[in-house]
Amino acid sequence: MLKSLAARIGQAFGLILAVIVLNFSLIHIAPGDAASAIAGAQSASDPDLIEELRETYGLDDPFLVQLWNYITRVLQGDLGNSIWFGEPVVDLMLERIWPTVLLATTALAFALILGVAVGTLAARRPDSIWSHAVTIFSLVGFSMPAFWTGLLLLILVGVNFEFFPVSGMHAVDFDGNRWESMLDALRHLILPGLTLGIIYLAQYSRLARASMLEVLESDYVRTARAKGLSERSVVFKHGLRNGIIPIVTVLGLQFGAVFSGAILVESVFSWPGLGRLAFDAVTRRDTPVLLGVLLLASVSVIVANLLTDVLYRVIDPRIRISGKTNG
């Protein structure tokens, strides 16, 4: 198991290096650059000024030179400075990472807990109205774009009824202690968290229903029922342990999707997270910031996949046995 984990970590480092090269190459070949964006923001079209800006930020160097300089800086933990803000990229990301983590974990926890519960209950009576309603909801919820769901909730719940705040993480005139600050942030979190969570709730409820339908028809579940165990013990103790494995797989692979969804949701609700920072970096051609955010998102996905493999071995003993045999 340790050898397998060490091999996966080595592969992860190689993959991260490939991601660095790919991200830098794609942004480099995109039309325009930061110098043109800065000159345009200042309403200056002087070619000499643009050339001077390109020289200042090293944009006039050959591509391979720029790539090599960037890789060496990243390996040293230096993501460079923001061209637009003039601050270290690491500092900007540290300021924005916790709002995004809060938004993403809230949405995923809401979707995972409720989705597994709803899907499991639907699987117990597959021909019931409840089970068919879960199927319809999963199709509708998965087909709705995040920005459309956000705008719909913003108009219906936030504007028309004024139940929850619709913008930012805190009220503009907020002035309170730490406890009051947490409560205010939670109130602002409800709409963006619900918007991002609905998509994954639809997926997890549908996946849990399909997985539990298969598990509840297996031989060991029939044996457990034949032994006289309660239906609750059969479903939640024996069935759910194996039925949740496909959901763990999807959960580990969806970190990148959660981040891309967070960009749209944070833009709709002006949530001050990494998604909003990435959106601003794209519009301003702030290449160092955009590369830093993309790198963090890629590393998060890779780490999530590693943790998913470890979690497999905790959930299903057969995977641990297989790992020992293969090792």
N, C-alpha and C positions, 0 to 999 in steps of 0.2 A: 504493500500500500504506500509506504514512504517513497519507494522508487518510482511508483506511478505518479505520485504527487509531485516529486522533484522533476520528472519528465514533463508534466503538464505546466509547471512553473517556467521551465526553460522554453517550452513552446509559446507560452504567454509573452515572455520577453521578446522573442522573435516576432510575434504577431504585433506587438506594440511598436516595434521598430518599423515594420512594414506599414502600419497605420500612419506613423509620423511622415514617412516618405510619400505615401499616397495623398494624405491631406494637403501637404505642402505643394505637391505637384498639381493637384486639381485647382487649388486656389491660385497658383502661379499662372496657369494657362487661362484663367477666367479673364474676360475683358476688363480693362480699367485697373487702377491701383490706388493705394492710399494717398499718394501725392496728388493725383487728380481730384480725389474726393475732398482733400483739405483745401486745395485751391478753389474748387467749386463752392465749398462752404463759405469761403472768404470773397466770393464773387471776383476771383482773379483768374484770368486765363492766359497770363504771361507765360510763354514757353520757358523762359529763363528761370522763372520762379518754380515752375513744376520740375524742371531739371535739377534745380538746387535742392528741392525737397526729396527728390529721388536719390540724390547723392547723399543727403543727410541720413536717410533711413536705409542706405545700402541697397536700394532697389535697382541701381544701375549695374550692380555686379552680375556676372554670368550666373545662370540658374544653378549650376552645380556648386558654385562657390556659396551662393545663398543657402542652398540645401545643407551643405557641409557645416556652415556656421550655425545654422539652426539646430541641427542634430547634436553638435557638440555642446551647445548651450543647454538643450533639453536634458541631456545626460548628466549635466552638472546641476540640474534643478532650476535652471534659469529659463523662464518662458518669455523673457524680453519685457519691454515696456509697451504700454498702449500708445499707439500713434495719436489717438484722439484725446485721451485724458492725460497722457504723460506720466502715468503711474505704472508700477510693476503689475504685470498681468496676474501674478499669483495673488497679490493683495486684492485686486478687483474681484477675482474669483472667490477668495475667502469671504469677502463681504456678501456675495450673492449665493453661496453654495447652500447655506442653511435654510433660507426660504424655499429653495427648490427641493432639498431633502425633505423638509416638512410637508410640502405639497405632494411629492411623489409617494412618500411612505404612508401618508394619510389616505391617498386615493387607492393605493394597492392594498392596504390593510382593510379598508372598507369593502373593496371589491372581492378580496380573497375570502374574508370571513363570511360576508353575506352571500357571495356567490356559491361557496361550498355548501353552506347550509341550505340555500334554496334549491341547488341542484340535487343534493342528497334527498331532500324531502320529495322532490319531483320524481326521483328514481324509485322511491318506495311504491308509488302508484303511477306507473307509466302511462296509463290510459285515462287518468283523471283530468278534469278541467285545469287544475293547477299545473300539471305537467305540460299540457299544451300551451298554457299561458307563458310558462318559462321559455318554451321554444320560440314563441312569437316575440317575446321581449328580447331574447338573445339576438334574433335576426334584426329587429328594429334598432336595438341599442348598438350593435356592432356596425350597422350601416350609417349611423349618424356621425358626421364629422365633428371633431372636438370643438372647432370654432363655432359651428352652427348650434351645437348644444349649449355652449357657453353664452352665446348671444341670446338664445331663447330663454335660458334661466335668468340672464341679466335683465331682460325686458319684463318677463312675467313675474319673477319673484323679487328682484331687486328694485325695479323702477315702479311697476304698477302697484305692488303691494308693500314695497319698502320693508320687507322682512329682514333682509341682510344687507351689509355694505357691498357695493359693487366695484370698488376700485381700491387698489393699494393693499398694504398689509396693516396699516394703522390709520386712524382718522387723522385728517390734516391738523386739527386743533387738539389732538390728544395730549393730555398731560396727567400722568398718573404714576403709581408705583409699579413695581415689577409684576405683582399679581394682576393688577388691572391691565397692564400691558399684555400679559399672556391671554387674558380673556378677550381683549380687543382683537388680538391677532387671530384667535380661534373663530371669532365672529366673521372676520374677513376671509378666513380659510374655507368656510362652509361652501360657498358657491364654486370657487375654482376647484376645490377638492372633489365636490360632487360631480362637476363637469368632467374632470379627468377620470374619476372612478367609474362612471356609468359605462364607459366603453369596455373596461376590463371586467366589470360586474357581469355584463352580457356574455363575455367570453368564458369566464370562470363558471358561471351558472350552467351554461350549455355543456362545457367540458366536464364538469362534475356530474351532471346528469348522465351523459353518455358513458363516462367511466364507471360510475356506480351501477348503472344498468348491467354492465358486463360483469362487474365483481359480484353482484348479488345473485347472479346465475351460476357462479363457480361452485365446484364440488366442496371446497372447504367451508363455504357459507352454508350449504345444505347440511353438511355434517354438524356445524355449530347449531343449526336450528333443530336437527334431530336429537341433539344432546339435551334439548330443553332450555337453551339459553333464551333470555328475553330478546325481543326484537330490537330494542335499543342497544343492547350489548352486541348483537350480531352486526347491526348496521354501523355503529360508531366505533366499536372496538376492533372488530375483525375486518369489516368491509372497508371502512374509510381509510385505514392504514395503507392499503394497497391502491385504493381508488384515488388517493390524492397525489400519487406519483406523477401522472401526466400533467397535473396542474403545477407541480413543482418544476417540471421541465419547462413549461411555458413561462412560468414566472421568472425563471433564470434567464430566459432568452429575450424577455420583453423590456429589459432595462433601457435598451436603446430606443425602443418604441415609446416608453414612458417619457424619456427625455424629449423626443421630437414632439410628443403631444403636449409636454409642458411648455414648449416654445409658443405654441398657439394659445394655450390657456392663459399663460402669463401675459401674453400680448393683449388678450381680450380684457382681462381683469387688472391690468397694470400691476401684476404681482412682481415684486422686485427680486427675481431669482436669476439663475443662470440662463434660462430660456429667454428672458427679456434682454439680458446682456448679449446673448448670441444674436438676437434679432437686431439690436442696435449696432453690433459689430458688422453685420452684413450690410446694413444700409449705409454705414459710414466707411466701409472698406477698411476697417481696423483689423488688419490681418493677424497680428500677434494675439489679440484677444480671441478672435475666431478660432485660430489654431489651438489655443489653450483650452477653450471650451470643448472643441471636438476631441482633443486628446483625453481630457477628463472623462468625457462620455464613453470613449472607446475603452479606456482602462476600467471604467465601471462595469461595462458589459463583460469584459474578460474576467474580472474578479468575480462577478456574479455567476459566471459559468463554472468557475473553480469551486465556489461555495456550493453550487447546485450538485456537483459531483460528490462533494463531501456529505451533503444532506441526503443524497441517495443512500449512502451506506448507513446512515443513521435510521432512515425510515424502513428500508428493506434489508433484512439480514442476508438474503440470498445474494445481494450485490457485494456484501462484504466477503462472503464465502467465495464468490467468483473472483473477487479481486485477489484474495489470498492464493487461490489456485493458479490464476494467471501469473501472479508474482513469483 
